[in-house]
Amino acid sequence: MIQAPQQYKARLADKTIYNSKFERYTFELREPNQLEFAAGQYASFLVSEQGHRRSWSICSSPEVDHGFEILIDPAPMGIGTQFLHKLKLGDEANLLAPMGRFIVEPTDPKQALAFVATGVGITPFRSMLLDLLQTKKDPRPMTLYWGLRHVEEMIWQDEFQELSENFPNFQFHPVISRATQEWPLCRGRVTDCLNTHQLPANAGYYLCGSDQMIVDVTNLLLAKNVPPERIYREKFY
């Protein structure tokens, strides 16, 4: 059941700068001190005294309800990124959560799940996979395709690899568009990787990333006779 959003105060508890592409912010809830959310939902932060708001998907598991994590790409350096960069450990933020309906419904009858992301669009899928695999022990086949430009940008590869080892029903396919000759896995765009794989017709396809990726993957899936009602989109930027 989707919870109604409410106002929260949260304290910045940790910050991780992975590389120039990704930064993770960990917040500890103060008031209220518990957040029930569905994997895939997001939080809307108040980022200025003028009332501007910015939203970020939650990348942590719903199993942890006393706090949450978000992942950002700082490159645009907009008002939201500037707000987060100014926060010091212990500083408080005001937010509205949980929000959004980009989730895997508990009653979803689909026999397989495929998640397709580019860049920071990976955020909701990490939450979904941790929830589906570790918490719910969902036995359905699940595949994650994640497109990035360079190998050096990749994060969480060890975590996704460990999930694939612990849960045989999960497969992870990183896709590098500017890969070196030594790169042994999928290269090019995510559509190139999807084109070479046998796509289950009975799967639900969840897309999150750039507008162009969502258009291209949707067209590819439709051309492969995937019904439109099995394609779910989250435009992240």
Secondary structure by P-SEA (a helix, b strand, c coil): cccccccccccccccccccccbbbbbbbbccccbbbbcccbbbbbbccccbbbbbbbbcccccccccbbbbbccccccaaaaaaaaccccbbbbbbcccccccccccccccbbbbbbccccaaaaaaaaaaaccccccccbbbbbbbbcccccccaaaaaaaaaaacccbbbbbbbcccccccccccccaaaaaaaccccccbbbbbbccaaaaaaaaaaaaaaccccccbbbbbcc
